[in-house]
Amino acid sequence: MHLLEGYRQRRRERLRRLYERHKNIHRLLRKHGEDILQSENFRSTRAHIQHGTMTVHNHCMDVARYSLLLNKKLGIGCNKHDLIRGALLHDYFLYDWHDKEYLAHRQRLHGFHHPATALHNAEKEYQLNDIQREIIKKHMWPLSVVPPVCREAWVVTAADKYCSFMETVGLHKGHGAKAS
């Protein structure tokens, strides 16, 4: 009985730490990205699928969360304000890249071109600094050819690759409709 109680106590403690970490990340997202999170355009990303069944909105939220976790775990020392804002806006292209009719009028190579579109859209709505621009513009490296030069862009790029992979293979599932 003593072993079982010890196990339960360790489990409760682990769940409490996870809850506190989740609460802290949520607080940081609100603190540094409240204007983005409340924006009508950002909310509209809930209507578009990114990978698998994950919406663009949930993908960007996950990339912001994983960027914070990666920064903390590795002790990289990124500016959290820039990290969060760049992660939230990295896929701010505001169209459904699966829509063949829409893409017929655009360049078909979404992976190569959407960072520039996202940056253009973000600059119309928000005051961005050089680090935030770098994150948005270079998050598709190596497709962007020129690698990121700041640590925040490297962290968001890594978090984006991780989240994209997990969504594509179905290990991170969203609540959107299946992309066709």
C-alpha positions as CSV (number, residue, x, y, z in Angstrom):
1,M,0.0,0.0,0.0
2,H,2.9,2.4,0.8
3,L,4.3,2.0,-2.7
4,L,1.0,2.7,-4.3
5,E,0.5,5.9,-2.3
6,G,4.1,7.1,-3.3
7,Y,3.2,6.5,-6.9
8,R,0.0,8.4,-6.6
9,Q,1.7,11.3,-4.9
10,R,4.4,11.5,-7.6
11,R,1.8,11.3,-10.3
12,R,-0.2,14.2,-8.7
13,E,3.0,16.3,-8.4
14,R,3.8,15.6,-12.1
15,L,0.3,16.6,-13.2
16,R,0.5,19.8,-11.0
17,R,3.8,20.8,-12.7
18,L,2.3,20.1,-16.1
19,Y,-0.7,22.2,-15.2
20,E,1.5,25.1,-14.0
21,R,3.6,24.9,-17.1
22,H,0.5,25.0,-19.3
23,K,-0.9,27.9,-17.3
24,N,2.4,29.9,-17.6
25,I,2.5,29.3,-21.4
26,H,-1.1,30.5,-21.7
27,R,-0.3,33.6,-19.7
28,L,2.7,34.4,-21.8
29,L,0.7,34.0,-25.0
30,R,-1.9,36.4,-23.7
31,K,0.7,38.9,-22.5
32,H,2.7,39.1,-25.7
33,G,0.1,38.2,-28.3
34,E,-3.3,39.4,-27.1
35,D,-3.8,41.8,-30.0
36,I,-3.0,39.0,-32.5
37,L,-5.2,36.4,-30.7
38,Q,-8.2,38.8,-30.7
39,S,-7.7,39.9,-34.4
40,E,-10.5,38.9,-36.8
41,N,-7.9,37.8,-39.4
42,F,-6.1,35.6,-36.9
43,R,-9.4,34.1,-35.8
44,S,-10.3,33.4,-39.5
45,T,-7.3,31.0,-39.6
46,R,-9.6,28.5,-37.7
47,A,-11.4,28.0,-41.1
48,H,-8.4,26.7,-42.9
49,I,-6.6,23.3,-42.6
50,Q,-2.8,23.3,-42.3
51,H,-1.8,19.7,-42.2
52,G,-4.0,16.6,-41.8
53,T,-6.9,17.8,-39.7
54,M,-5.0,20.6,-37.9
55,T,-6.2,24.2,-38.5
56,V,-3.8,27.0,-39.3
57,H,-4.9,28.6,-36.0
58,N,-4.1,25.6,-33.9
59,H,-0.9,25.0,-35.8
60,C,0.3,28.5,-35.0
61,M,-0.7,28.2,-31.4
62,D,1.2,24.9,-31.1
63,V,4.3,26.4,-32.8
64,A,4.2,29.2,-30.3
65,R,3.9,26.8,-27.3
66,Y,6.6,24.5,-28.6
67,S,8.9,27.4,-29.3
68,L,8.6,28.5,-25.7
69,L,9.2,25.0,-24.4
70,L,12.2,24.5,-26.7
71,N,13.7,27.9,-25.7
72,K,13.3,27.0,-22.0
73,K,14.5,23.4,-22.2
74,L,17.6,24.3,-24.1
75,G,18.3,27.6,-22.3
76,I,18.6,29.5,-25.5
77,G,17.6,32.8,-24.1
78,C,15.3,34.1,-26.8
79,N,13.3,37.2,-26.4
80,K,9.8,35.8,-25.5
81,H,7.9,38.7,-26.9
82,D,9.5,38.3,-30.4
83,L,9.4,34.5,-30.2
84,I,5.7,34.4,-29.5
85,R,4.6,37.1,-32.0
86,G,6.8,35.6,-34.7
87,A,5.4,32.1,-34.0
88,L,1.8,33.3,-34.0
89,L,2.3,35.1,-37.3
90,H,4.6,32.7,-39.2
91,D,1.7,31.2,-41.2
92,Y,-0.4,34.4,-41.5
93,F,-1.0,33.8,-45.2
94,L,-4.9,34.0,-44.8
95,Y,-6.0,31.6,-47.5
96,D,-6.7,27.9,-47.9
97,W,-3.6,26.5,-49.5
98,H,-5.5,23.3,-50.3
99,D,-8.1,25.1,-52.5
100,K,-7.0,24.3,-56.1
101,E,-9.3,26.8,-57.6
102,Y,-7.9,29.6,-55.5
103,L,-4.3,28.5,-56.0
104,A,-4.8,28.4,-59.8
105,H,-4.7,32.2,-59.7
106,R,-1.6,32.1,-57.4
107,Q,1.7,30.5,-57.5
108,R,1.3,26.8,-56.8
109,L,4.4,26.3,-54.7
110,H,2.8,27.3,-51.4
111,G,5.8,26.1,-49.3
112,F,8.1,28.5,-51.1
113,H,5.9,31.5,-51.3
114,H,3.7,31.7,-48.2
115,P,6.3,33.2,-45.9
116,A,6.4,36.4,-48.0
117,T,2.6,36.5,-48.1
118,A,2.4,36.0,-44.3
119,L,5.0,38.8,-43.7
120,H,3.0,41.1,-46.1
121,N,-0.2,40.4,-44.2
122,A,1.3,40.7,-40.8
123,E,3.0,44.1,-41.7
124,K,-0.3,45.5,-42.8
125,E,-1.8,44.8,-39.3
126,Y,1.0,44.9,-36.8
127,Q,4.1,46.8,-36.0
128,L,6.9,44.2,-36.5
129,N,10.5,44.5,-35.5
130,D,13.4,43.0,-37.4
131,I,13.4,39.7,-35.3
132,Q,9.7,39.1,-35.9
133,R,10.1,39.8,-39.6
134,E,13.1,37.4,-39.7
135,I,11.0,34.6,-38.0
136,I,8.1,35.0,-40.5
137,K,10.3,35.3,-43.5
138,K,12.7,32.4,-42.8
139,H,10.6,29.8,-41.0
140,M,10.5,27.6,-44.1
141,W,14.3,27.2,-44.2
142,P,15.8,25.3,-46.1
143,L,13.1,26.2,-48.7
144,S,13.7,29.8,-48.0
145,V,17.4,29.2,-49.1
146,V,18.9,31.9,-46.8
147,P,19.0,30.5,-43.3
148,P,17.7,32.5,-40.2
149,V,20.3,34.7,-38.5
150,C,18.7,35.1,-35.1
151,R,18.1,32.5,-32.4
152,E,14.3,33.3,-32.3
153,A,13.9,32.4,-35.9
154,W,15.9,29.2,-35.5
155,V,13.7,28.1,-32.6
156,V,10.4,28.9,-34.4
157,T,11.8,27.1,-37.5
158,A,12.5,24.0,-35.4
159,A,9.2,24.1,-33.6
160,D,7.4,24.5,-36.9
161,K,9.1,21.5,-38.5
162,Y,8.3,19.4,-35.4
163,C,4.6,20.4,-35.3
164,S,4.3,20.0,-39.1
165,F,5.7,16.5,-39.0
166,M,3.5,15.5,-36.1
167,E,0.4,16.8,-37.8
168,T,1.3,15.3,-41.2
169,V,1.8,11.8,-39.7
170,G,-1.3,12.1,-37.6
171,L,0.2,12.2,-34.1
172,H,-1.0,15.8,-33.5
173,K,-4.7,15.9,-34.5
174,G,-6.8,19.0,-34.9
175,H,-10.5,19.5,-35.0
176,G,-10.8,20.6,-38.6
177,A,-12.3,18.6,-41.4
178,K,-9.9,16.2,-43.2
179,A,-8.1,18.0,-46.1
180,S,-8.8,16.5,-49.5
